[in-house]
Amino acid sequence: MVVLADKRVLIADPADQTRQSLALYLREKGMEVLEVSDGSKALAETLLRRPSILLLDLSVPILGPERLIQILRSNPNTQDLPIFFLSDREQSLSGFRPGVDQFIRRPFHEEEVFQFIQRALVQDPLSEILTGDSEINGNLSQIFIPDLWQMLSMNRKSGILQVEGERVSGSIYIERGEIISASTQNIVGEKALFRMIPLTVGKFRFLPGKVGVRRTIFTPNQQTILEGLRHDDELRKLGASLPSPADSVIVVGDTKETISASGAIREVLMLSGFCSRVEDIVNNCNFPDLVAYEALLSLKAQGILEIGDFDTRPSKSEFLPPEDIARLKALLGERMGTDGEAIGRIVFFLPEPGLMEGLVMALGRYRDFQVDGIFFSLRRKEGFPLGSFGRLVVGENSSILLYAFPYQRAASPLWYSLAPSSLGIVVFLEDDMTGSLENLMAVSDFARGTATRVLLAVTGKSFPEFGLGENTLRLFRNRVERLGCTLKIREMKQVTAGEIRDSLAAVIHQSLEGESP
């Protein structure tokens, strides 16, 4: 941390009134201040008293500013001295060093000059970064993250910038002066960086060295930082309308129209089915905090979400009746693992990623369902999420893991490794399957390879306009039945909680009773 009382400022200004006024203000801030009225005296005081910074008015007489700068730059003892140039007009300066020196145009506020001095003096402990590879610590009240990044960028430094604020702590990963990733808690990328950029209270620590992390920030840094500062300004403008992180969130309105929306609205609505607090929704949302909050406020204004301080949460429905739960526990008990946990598996094959969000939202209406937190981190625009997205809790140490896969033969090796055995399979058939026989055959091979006895094909208007070719359907059915697995087809009018429950319950019932779904 920089102690300003240990720093000495030299003001060289022929105007007595402005020089004395600025000197008085800086002394009140705890700084030692020297005053001179011409360039010759400025040189003498600089060589004798070694100030930490020089405030040089460009109208100093006797020894002109350009000659003074030339002498100071040629002297090893003063060549690194930061110089702030004061003038009432813009002009080109020989020897001006961007990032070190500063041009301050009159008229200026004394507080503004003091802030510039603070930022310049904090560079003293950072000199090791600029000239070597030593660890450095500092205070965010004296140098902001955007300014610190600019210094690291100018010197093409690599390392980890650790940030510890009042409510936010995280790491920023820098490679050759470029921010390539950021993380805070379980959040990575721009969302994490946006949380740390505005911090003005806290500490930082820079650890130089190679950075071995995957790039998660692709936008040019300058643009990203400006966008992060804009987001912070917009969040501040929301003021009292911004819900508290601890506020509860419940879905109270009709979501039929909204569920077909894209982007943050759809994602926040989905998260509202599982996360009971604003903070949990914002943290798990892939979009930046500002976008997540705007979506929450929009859904609240539409009457779809209720946000506030609630003592209780509305109860959820039971997925299965008690008698089926008891029978299912007995069935799973036969599959008890070495860790003492009884696990069953049901696999969903989906034609496109958007259906999984509808699936998870629908299951979220039931108390027995628990979404897998990793599901949220897997939802990326560039790929189809694979693997377990949640479970149905049957009882203590007993549950059914739910998996989602695209039915593409190229992905089939993952099916076997992630879900080696299953109680049943649910296949959502898209509108035109006439060219997808090869992929459906891969599903039937998976059923045979995992000894699955239950397979349910779901079709419906929500996919839309079901148009499965008769020959494709007939060949698929024959293949499945030859494997000793029963195939049934049911229509789903819409991806709703009831429809999903009926399809999943049908597969479970067949496993329990050996009957067709």
C-alpha positions in Angstrom: 0.0 0.0 0.0 1.3 3.5 -0.9 1.6 5.9 2.1 1.1 9.4 0.7 2.9 11.0 3.7 6.1 9.4 2.6 5.8 10.9 -0.9 7.1 14.3 -2.0 5.5 16.5 -4.7 7.2 19.3 -6.4 5.0 22.0 -8.0 6.7 24.3 -10.6 4.3 27.1 -11.5 5.0 30.8 -12.0 1.4 31.7 -11.0 1.7 32.1 -7.2 -2.1 31.9 -6.5 -2.8 28.7 -8.3 0.5 27.1 -7.1 -0.1 28.0 -3.5 -3.8 26.9 -3.6 -2.9 23.5 -5.0 0.0 23.1 -2.6 -2.3 23.8 0.4 -4.9 21.3 -0.8 -2.2 18.5 -1.2 -0.8 19.2 2.2 -4.2 18.9 3.7 -4.3 15.4 2.1 -1.1 14.5 4.1 1.5 15.0 1.3 4.8 16.8 1.5 4.8 19.6 -1.1 7.7 21.7 -2.5 7.0 24.9 -4.4 9.1 26.7 -7.1 8.2 29.4 -9.7 10.7 28.7 -12.5 12.4 25.8 -14.4 15.9 26.5 -13.0 14.7 26.1 -9.4 12.6 23.1 -10.4 15.8 21.4 -11.7 17.7 22.2 -8.5 15.0 21.0 -6.2 14.5 17.8 -8.2 18.2 17.0 -8.0 18.6 17.8 -4.3 15.2 16.8 -2.8 14.3 13.8 -5.1 10.5 14.4 -5.3 8.2 11.4 -6.1 6.4 13.4 -8.8 6.8 16.8 -10.6 3.8 19.0 -11.5 5.3 21.2 -14.2 3.5 24.2 -15.7 4.5 24.6 -19.3 4.9 28.4 -18.9 7.8 28.2 -16.4 10.5 30.8 -17.2 14.4 30.8 -17.2 14.8 27.1 -17.9 12.1 26.1 -20.4 10.1 22.9 -19.9 11.5 21.0 -22.9 15.1 21.7 -21.8 14.2 20.8 -18.2 12.7 17.5 -19.3 15.8 16.7 -21.5 18.1 17.2 -18.5 15.9 15.1 -16.1 15.6 12.3 -18.7 19.4 12.1 -19.1 20.1 11.8 -15.4 19.9 8.2 -14.0 18.6 9.5 -10.7 15.6 11.4 -12.3 15.0 9.6 -15.6 12.0 7.6 -14.1 10.4 10.6 -12.4 6.7 11.0 -13.4 5.9 14.4 -14.7 2.4 16.0 -14.9 2.3 18.8 -17.4 -0.1 21.7 -16.6 -1.3 24.0 -19.4 -4.5 25.8 -20.6 -4.1 24.4 -24.2 -3.3 21.2 -25.9 0.2 20.9 -27.3 2.8 18.4 -28.4 5.4 17.6 -25.8 8.8 16.1 -26.5 9.7 13.4 -24.1 6.1 12.7 -23.0 5.7 9.0 -21.9 2.1 7.7 -22.2 1.2 5.6 -19.2 3.8 7.4 -17.0 3.4 11.1 -17.6 0.1 13.0 -17.6 -1.3 16.1 -19.3 -3.7 18.1 -17.2 -5.5 20.9 -18.9 -6.5 24.1 -17.0 -8.9 24.8 -15.5 -8.8 21.7 -13.3 -10.2 20.7 -9.9 -7.7 20.1 -7.2 -9.4 16.8 -6.3 -8.8 15.7 -9.9 -5.1 16.4 -9.6 -4.9 14.5 -6.3 -6.5 11.5 -7.9 -4.0 11.5 -10.8 -1.2 11.7 -8.2 -2.6 8.8 -6.3 -2.7 6.6 -9.4 0.8 7.6 -10.4 2.4 7.0 -7.0 0.8 3.6 -6.7 3.0 2.6 -9.6 6.1 2.6 -7.3 5.3 -0.8 -5.9 4.3 -1.9 -9.3 7.7 -1.1 -10.8 8.7 -4.8 -10.2 6.0 -5.8 -12.6 7.2 -3.4 -15.2 10.9 -4.3 -14.9 10.9 -7.9 -13.6 8.9 -10.9 -12.6 8.3 -10.4 -8.9 5.0 -10.9 -7.1 3.2 -7.6 -6.3 0.4 -6.6 -3.9 -1.7 -3.5 -3.9 -4.9 -1.8 -2.9 -7.9 -1.3 -5.2 -8.6 2.1 -3.7 -5.4 3.4 -5.2 -5.4 1.7 -8.6 -8.4 0.4 -10.4 -8.4 -2.9 -12.3 -8.8 -1.2 -15.7 -5.7 1.0 -15.0 -3.7 -2.0 -13.7 -4.6 -4.0 -16.8 -3.3 -1.2 -19.0 0.0 -1.2 -17.3 0.3 -5.0 -17.6 -0.8 -4.8 -21.2 1.8 -2.2 -22.1 4.5 -4.5 -20.7 3.0 -7.7 -22.2 3.0 -9.4 -18.8 1.6 -12.9 -18.1 0.2 -14.1 -14.8 -2.7 -14.3 -12.5 -4.3 -11.2 -11.0 -6.0 -12.2 -7.8 -8.7 -9.9 -6.6 -10.3 -9.8 -3.1 -13.2 -7.3 -2.7 -15.8 -6.9 0.0 -18.3 -9.2 -1.7 -16.4 -10.5 -4.8 -13.2 -12.5 -4.9 -11.7 -14.0 -8.0 -8.9 -14.3 -10.5 -8.1 -12.7 -13.8 -5.8 -14.6 -16.1 -3.5 -12.5 -18.3 -1.3 -13.8 -21.1 1.1 -11.4 -22.7 -0.9 -8.4 -21.5 -4.2 -9.8 -22.7 -7.0 -11.0 -20.5 -7.9 -14.5 -21.6 -10.2 -15.6 -18.8 -11.6 -14.7 -15.4 -13.3 -16.7 -12.6 -15.1 -16.0 -9.4 -16.8 -18.7 -7.4 -18.2 -21.0 -10.1 -18.5 -18.3 -12.7 -16.1 -17.9 -15.6 -15.5 -15.6 -18.5 -16.9 -12.1 -19.1 -19.6 -12.5 -16.5 -16.9 -13.0 -13.8 -14.7 -10.2 -15.2 -17.7 -7.8 -15.2 -18.1 -8.4 -11.5 -14.5 -7.5 -10.7 -13.9 -4.6 -13.1 -15.8 -1.9 -11.0 -14.2 -2.8 -7.6 -12.7 0.2 -5.8 -12.4 -1.4 -2.3 -10.2 -4.4 -1.6 -6.8 -5.8 -2.4 -5.1 -7.3 -5.4 -2.1 -9.6 -5.9 -0.3 -10.3 -9.2 1.5 -13.6 -9.6 3.7 -13.5 -12.7 4.2 -16.6 -14.7 2.6 -18.8 -17.4 -1.1 -19.1 -17.4 -2.5 -22.6 -18.1 -6.2 -22.0 -18.4 -8.7 -22.3 -21.3 -9.6 -19.0 -23.0 -13.1 -17.9 -22.1 -12.9 -14.2 -23.1 -12.7 -13.6 -26.9 -13.8 -9.9 -27.2 -11.0 -7.4 -27.4 -10.0 -6.4 -23.9 -10.6 -2.6 -24.3 -14.1 -3.3 -25.5 -14.8 -5.8 -22.8 -13.7 -3.5 -20.0 -15.7 -0.6 -21.3 -18.8 -2.9 -21.5 -18.2 -4.1 -18.0 -18.1 -0.5 -16.7 -21.3 0.3 -18.7 -23.0 -2.7 -17.1 -22.0 -1.4 -13.6 -23.4 2.0 -14.4 -26.7 0.5 -15.6 -27.0 -1.6 -12.5 -26.5 1.5 -10.3 -29.2 3.3 -12.3 -31.7 0.5 -11.5 -31.3 1.5 -7.9 -34.2 0.7 -5.7 -35.9 -1.3 -8.4 -33.1 -3.9 -8.3 -34.2 -6.9 -6.2 -32.2 -8.0 -3.2 -29.9 -11.1 -3.8 -31.7 -12.7 -0.8 -35.2 -12.1 -2.3 -37.3 -15.2 -3.0 -38.5 -15.9 -6.6 -41.6 -18.0 -7.5 -43.4 -18.6 -10.8 -47.0 -17.4 -10.5 -48.1 -16.6 -14.1 -48.7 -18.5 -17.3 -45.4 -19.4 -19.0 -46.8 -20.9 -22.2 -45.8 -17.9 -24.4 -42.7 -17.1 -22.6 -41.2 -20.6 -22.7 -40.8 -20.3 -26.5 -38.7 -17.1 -26.0 -35.0 -17.2 -26.5 -32.0 -15.8 -24.6 -32.0 -14.5 -21.1 -35.8 -14.5 -20.6 -36.1 -18.2 -21.3 -33.0 -19.1 -19.2 -34.1 -17.0 -16.2 -37.6 -18.5 -16.3 -36.1 -22.0 -16.4 -33.8 -21.3 -13.4 -36.8 -19.9 -11.5 -38.2 -23.4 -11.4 -35.2 -24.6 -9.3 -33.6 -21.7 -7.6 -35.5 -20.1 -4.8 -33.4 -16.9 -4.5 -32.5 -14.0 -6.8 -28.8 -14.6 -6.0 -28.9 -18.2 -7.1 -30.7 -17.4 -10.4 -28.2 -14.6 -11.3 -25.2 -16.8 -10.4 -26.3 -19.7 -12.4 -27.4 -17.7 -15.4 -25.0 -17.7 -18.3 -25.7 -14.1 -19.2 -24.0 -11.2 -17.4 -25.6 -9.9 -14.2 -27.2 -6.9 -15.8 -29.0 -9.0 -18.4 -30.1 -11.5 -15.8 -31.5 -8.8 -13.6 -33.3 -7.1 -16.5 -34.9 -10.5 -17.4 -36.0 -10.9 -13.8 -37.6 -7.4 -13.8 -39.2 -8.0 -17.2 -40.8 -11.3 -16.0 -42.0 -9.7 -12.8 -43.6 -6.8 -14.8 -45.4 -9.4 -16.9 -46.8 -11.0 -13.9 -45.0 -14.3 -14.5 -42.6 -14.1 -11.5 -43.2 -12.8 -8.0 -40.1 -11.5 -6.3 -39.8 -10.5 -2.7 -39.3 -11.5 0.9 -41.4 -14.7 1.4 -41.5 -16.8 4.5 -42.6 -19.9 2.6 -42.3 -21.4 -0.8 -45.2 -23.1 -2.7 -45.1 -26.8 -2.3 -44.3 -29.0 -5.3 -46.2 -32.1 -6.5 -45.0 -35.6 -5.8 -43.8 -37.3 -9.0 -44.8 -40.9 -8.1 -47.4 -42.1 -5.6 -46.1 -43.7 -2.3 -46.9 -47.2 -3.4 -44.8 -46.9 -6.6 -42.0 -45.3 -4.6 -41.8 -48.3 -2.3 -41.7 -50.8 -5.3 -39.1 -48.7 -7.1 -36.9 -48.6 -4.0 -37.1 -52.4 -3.9 -36.2 -52.7 -7.6 -33.2 -50.3 -7.2 -32.1 -52.2 -4.1 -31.1 -55.0 -6.5 -28.7 -52.6 -8.1 -26.9 -51.5 -4.9 -23.4 -50.3 -5.6 -20.3 -50.8 -3.5 -20.7 -47.2 -2.2 -24.1 -48.2 -0.6 -26.1 -46.1 -3.1 -28.9 -47.7 -5.2 -28.9 -46.1 -8.7 -31.1 -46.6 -11.7 -30.8 -44.7 -15.0 -33.2 -43.5 -17.6 -31.9 -42.0 -20.9 -33.6 -39.3 -23.0 -32.6 -38.9 -26.6 -33.4 -35.4 -27.9 -33.3 -33.9 -31.4 -32.2 -30.5 -30.3 -30.8 -28.8 -27.2 -33.8 -26.5 -26.6 -35.9 -29.5 -25.7 -33.8 -30.2 -22.7 -34.6 -26.9 -21.2 -38.3 -27.6 -21.5 -37.7 -31.1 -20.1 -35.9 -29.7 -17.0 -38.4 -26.9 -16.5 -41.2 -29.4 -16.6 -39.6 -31.8 -14.1 -38.8 -28.9 -11.8 -42.5 -28.9 -10.8 -42.0 -32.1 -8.8 -40.5 -32.4 -5.4 -38.7 -35.6 -6.2 -36.6 -34.1 -9.0 -33.2 -32.5 -8.3 -31.4 -30.7 -11.1 -27.7 -31.4 -11.4 -25.7 -28.1 -10.9 -23.3 -29.2 -13.6 -26.1 -29.1 -16.1 -26.0 -25.3 -16.1 -22.2 -25.2 -16.8 -22.7 -27.6 -19.7 -25.2 -25.4 -21.5 -23.1 -23.7 -24.1 -24.1 -22.3 -27.5 -21.4 -24.2 -29.3 -22.5 -27.7 -28.3 -25.2 -30.1 -27.1 -25.0 -30.8 -23.4 -24.3 -34.4 -22.7 -24.8 -36.5 -19.6 -26.8 -36.4 -16.4 -29.0 -33.3 -15.9 -30.7 -34.4 -12.7 -32.2 -37.2 -10.7 -35.4 -38.5 -9.2 -34.9 -39.1 -5.5 -36.6 -42.3 -4.5 -35.5 -42.4 -0.9 -32.4 -42.3 1.2 -29.5 -43.5 -0.9 -31.8 -44.4 -3.8 -32.4 -42.4 -6.9 -32.9 -42.5 -10.7 -30.3 -40.6 -12.7 -31.7 -38.9 -15.8 -29.4 -38.5 -18.8 -29.8 -36.5 -22.1 -28.0 -37.3 -25.3 -28.5 -36.3 -29.0 -29.4 -39.3 -31.0 -26.5 -39.2 -33.4 -24.5 -42.3 -34.1 -21.3 -40.3 -33.9 -22.0 -39.6 -30.2 -22.9 -43.2 -29.3 -19.6 -44.1 -27.6 -20.4 -41.5 -25.0 -23.8 -43.1 -24.4 -22.2 -46.3 -23.2 -19.5 -44.7 -21.1 -21.8 -42.3 -19.3 -24.9 -44.5 -18.9 -23.8 -48.1 -19.1 -27.1 -49.6 -18.0 -30.6 -48.1 -17.9 -34.1 -48.9 -16.7 -35.5 -47.4 -19.9 -35.2 -45.0 -22.8 -37.3 -42.1 -23.9 -36.8 -40.9 -27.5 -38.2 -37.6 -28.7 -38.8 -37.9 -32.4 -38.4 -34.7 -34.5 -40.7 -33.7 -37.3 -39.0 -35.4 -40.2 -37.2 -38.7 -39.4 -37.2 -40.1 -42.9 -33.4 -39.5 -43.2 -32.6 -40.5 -39.6 -32.9 -44.3 -39.7 -29.1 -44.7 -39.1 -29.3 -42.7 -35.9 -32.4 -44.6 -34.7 -30.6 -47.9 -35.3 -27.8 -46.6 -33.1 -30.4 -46.0 -30.3 -31.7 -49.6 -30.7 -28.1 -50.9 -30.6 -27.6 -48.9 -27.3 -30.8 -50.6 -25.9 -29.3 -54.0 -26.7 -25.9 -53.2 -25.4 -27.2 -51.9 -22.1 -29.9 -54.6 -21.7 -32.7 -52.0 -21.7 -36.2 -53.5 -21.8 -38.2 -50.3 -22.0 -38.2 -47.9 -25.0 -40.8 -45.1 -25.4 -40.9 -42.9 -28.5 -42.5 -39.5 -28.0 -44.0 -37.6 -30.9 -46.2 -34.5 -31.0 -47.2 -31.2 -32.3 -44.6 -29.4 -30.2 -41.7 -30.6 -32.4 -43.6 -29.5 -34.8 -45.9 -31.2 -37.4 -45.0 -34.8 -36.8 -44.0 -36.5 -40.1 -42.2 -39.7 -39.3 -41.9 -41.8 -42.4 -43.9 -45.1 -42.2 -41.0 -47.2 -43.5 -38.6 -45.7 -41.0 -41.0 -46.3 -38.1 -41.7 -49.9 -39.2 -38.0 -50.7 -39.5 -37.2 -49.1 -36.2 -40.1 -51.0 -34.4 -39.0 -54.4 -35.9 -35.4 -53.8 -34.9 -36.4 -52.9 -31.3 -38.8 -55.9 -30.9 -36.2 -58.3 -32.2 -34.0 -57.2 -29.3 -36.7 -58.2 -26.9 -37.5 -54.5 -26.0 -41.0 -53.2 -26.2 -41.5 -50.0 -28.3 -44.5 -47.8 -27.7 -45.3 -44.5 -29.3 -47.3 -41.8 -27.5 -48.2 -38.3 -28.7 -47.3 -35.2 -26.6 -49.2 -32.1 -27.5 -46.8 -29.8 -25.6 -43.7 -30.1 -23.4 -45.5 -29.7 -20.1 -44.9 -31.0 -16.6 -47.9 -33.4 -16.9 -46.8 -34.7 -20.3 -43.3 -35.3 -19.2 -44.4 -36.9 -16.0 -46.7 -39.3 -17.9 -43.9 -40.3 -20.4 -41.3 -40.9 -17.7 -43.8 -42.6 -15.3 -44.8 -45.0 -18.2 -41.2 -46.1 -18.5 -40.9 -46.6 -14.7 -44.2 -48.5 -14.5 -43.1 -50.9 -17.2 -39.9 -51.5 -15.3 -41.9 -52.2 -12.2 -44.6 -54.4 -13.8 -43.2 -55.7 -17.0 -46.1 -54.1 -18.9 -46.1 -52.0 -22.0 -46.0 -48.2 -21.4 
